[in-house]
Amino acid sequence: MLGIPLGLLYANAGEWFIHRYVLHGLGKKKTSFWSFHWGEHHRAARKHDFLDPDYERSVFGNHAQGKEALAVVGLMLAHAPLLPVAPLFTATVWYSALNYLYTHKKAHLDPEWAKQHLKHHYDHHMGLDQDKNWCVTHAWFDHLLGTRVDYAYDERGRAQKPGVAEPTKPVAMPLQAAAVRNDQPANDQKKTAA
């Protein structure tokens, strides 16, 4: 049974490591196979407010989502020899890989869902620093390694620096609330206003 939590942690660590060092490290080099991530996927997500329209087409193709799926299936196959030795661990890694594909696609087809359920991944694409928030399915290793940055967004959807409060609009206070705030009884405030 230990294989299940170990598989979940291992898969999350893999998301963090591969996203940071392969997809962003090697992926920022235009000649790299991995450049699809930065050059296609990040560009589309920024252009369409997190939506990536490429996820609407078939996964079979020479495009970012096809390459992502191919890489994930390759990783699953690489773990296949572990099946006889550690079946629960291997099955959990395979589940995590398929869950990654499903969750990542769902997030980029439904940005409102992503804002509620995968805010860390939304922050990765839409935040000020796209080299933070590496995890996709769960932010466990981002928290553990100090790479989780939680952004607030203004009314137009632009990210604010962490710790900077969104500007608030003045709100008219009811007469009784104003009286309490001024430490005067509400009845005295009404007499003053009359």
N, C-alpha and C positions, 0 to 999 in steps of 0.2 A: 504493500500500500504506500510505502514511502516514495515509490516511483512517480506517483501523481503529483504531489507538491514539488518534488524535485524537477519533474518535467515542466511544470508551470513556471517555476523560477528560471530554469535554464532557457526556456523559450522566450521569456521576457528579457532576460539578459542578452539573448541573441538578437532580439528586435533592436535593443538599444545599441549594441555593438555594430551590427550590420548597417543600421540606419546612419550612425555617426561616421564610421570609418570607411564603409564601402559606398553607400548611396550618396553621402555628402563628400567624403574624402576623395575617393576615386571618381565619383559621379560629377564633380565639378570640372573634371578634365574633359574637354569636348571630344577627344578621341577615344575615350573609354566606353566600353560596353554599357557601363552603369550610368552614363550621362543622361539616359532617358529620365531618370528620377528628377534631377535638378532641371534639366533643359526642357522637358515636356511637362512632367507632373506638377512641379512647383510653379512653373510659369502659368499653367492653366488654372491652378487653384487660386493664385493671386489675381489673375485676370477676371475670374468669375466668382469672386467672393466665396472661396472655398469649394465651390462646385467644380468637379472635373468632368466635363461632358464626354471625355474619352471612355469613361466607365459605362456609358450607355451602349457602346458597341460590343461586339463579340470579343471574348478574351483571347480568341485565336487570331493572332495577327502580329505584325512586326511594329508594335507600338508599345508605349509605356506599360499598359496594363498586361499585355501579352508577355512582355519581358519579365515583369514582376511575377506573374503566375509561373512562368517557366523556372525562374530562380527558386521560388518557394517549393515547387515540385522537385526540383533538383536537390534541395536541402532535405526534403522528406525521404527521397531515395537514398541519400547519403547516410541517413540514420537507420535504414532498413536492416543492416547487419546486426544491429543491437536488439532486434525483436526477440530472438530466442533467449537472449541473456537477460534483458530487462524489458519485458513486454509492456508493463504498465507505463514505464518511463517513455518508451518509444511511442506507444499509443497516445500518450498525453502530448508529446512533441508534435505528432501528426495532427491531433485535434487542434493544437495551438496554431499550427501553420494554416490549416483550413479556416479556422476562426479569424486569423489575421486577414486572409483574403476577403472573407465575407464582411468583416467589420470595416476594413479600410474602404471597400467598395461602397458599402451602405453609407458611411460617413460622407464620402465625396459626392454621393448622389442626393443626399438629404442633409444639407448644412445645418438646418435647425435641429435635427436629431443629434448631429455631432456636437453642437454647442451644449446640449444637455447631457449627453452620455460620454463624449470623448473630448471634453474641453481642452485637455492637455494636447491632443492632436490638432484641434482647431488653433490653439495658441502656437503650435509649431509652424503652421502655414501662415497664419494671419497676424501673429505677434511681430514685435519689432525685430526680434532676433530669430531667424529661421534656423539657427544652429543651436537651439535649445529644444527641450521637450521631444526627445528622441523616440520614446515608446509610442506604440499605436493602440494596442488593445487595453493595456493597463499602465499607469504611470509609476509602477513600483520601482523600477531601477532609476527613473528620473529623480524620484524622491531620495532614494538611497545614495545616488552619486551626485546629488546637488544640481542637477540640470533641469529641474522643473521650475518654470517661470510662469506664474499665473497672471495673465494680463486682464485688465479691464478695457472696455471698448466704449468710445463716445457714441453719441446719437447717430453719427454717420457710419459707425462700424470700424472706425480707426482705432488701433491699439494705442493705449496710453502706457507710459513708463510704469513699471511695477511700483506700487506704493503711492502713485499720484491719483488722487481721488478725481472722479469724473465731476466736471462742474455741475452744480445743481442750480435749478431755476428757483427764484424766490417764490414762496408759497404763501398765499394770504391766510392769516390765522383767524379763526373764529373769535368773536368778541370775548367769550368766556376764557378761551385759551390765552388770549392776550392779557386778560386781567390776572390770571394765575401767574403768568410769566413776570408781570410787573409787581407781584406780591401784593396786589390789591384785591379785595373781594370783588367778585363779579358785579354785584349790585352797585358798588361805588363807581366802578368803571362805566356802567351804563349811565349813571347820573352825570358823570363828567362829560360823557359823549353828548348828552342832551343839552 
